[in-house]
Amino acid sequence: MPCKSSEELNELVLEAKKYTKYGKVADYIPELKKAHPHDLSVAIYHPNGTCRSAGDIQQKITLQSISKVLTLALALIDCGEESVFRKVGYEPTGDPFNSIIKLEIMNPTKPLNPMINAGALAVTHMIKGKNIEDRLNRILSFVQELTNNPNVTYSQEVAKSEFETAHLNRSLCYYMKQYGVINEDVEELMDLYTKQCAIEMDCLDLARIGIVFAMDGVEPITNKRIIPVDVARICKTFMVTCGMYNASGEFAVRVGIPAKSGVSGGIMGAVPNRFGIGIFGPALDDKGNSIAGLKLLEMMSIKYALSMF
Ligand code: DON
């Protein structure tokens, strides 16, 4: 079903767009510098299959950290809650997403949660498969099922660009390898992780993922359960407590929905039983979240009474 442009959403997008000038596109992954800072688009997917949008929703974005929710779901399906949380904690950090500091402070060494880079790398390490290719294909098939779009794949340019420059993520891996959190070859894990982060889609696909989480793991049109209910619940909880990193508390107050951001400027939101939301706005604030995307969600939360709290 096509996504219809909405006048009401268009007005909110125009208003939120004014904030793009206060943000900056990510530049530590060179390929992401190509994004246009003033872009902003949104798609909302309803449980009955209708979709409303504003802005250029054809544009493709890479998932970046949004992929962390999806690999967490897959690792929980693969290994179970107990095994996953033996390696990764449950707690928010209050630190930037790529910080190494808590790894050293925690005794025994354990990333604090699956949404920060260290935790996400440990989670990707747990995805099962014969080899890297097989594990990547499993992640891709899962995302294709969530989006109901068999064409979803990853951007080779963005994956390569991050792989060649991800020195900080490599150091997180080596630190964790030293302390037994991971035990695979770091270059192989980086290869898989950077491809997972480079999975590409448009806002509608992102909104479709959101609706599956909003409906506790069930795709509402086909009525197919894609994610076990407990796994969906755990993922949504982390989206609330850690989805916006060290801005998650303020986001919970101002917007009040489970959501996850990525440095590409994407935000995936899941309003329980009501909407899946996909946003793209590549200008970021100083914490790595889409500056206009946050503003847009804040306005949507007021207008449509979205807060769960
Ligand atoms: O690992 C990284 O740094 C990126 N691939 C993803 C980080 C990210 O998206 C943080 N989000 N706001």
Residues whose N, C-alpha, C, O or C-beta is under 5 A from the ligand:
A	BS01	DON	Q64 S65 F97 N117 C197 S261 G262 V263 K287 G288 N289
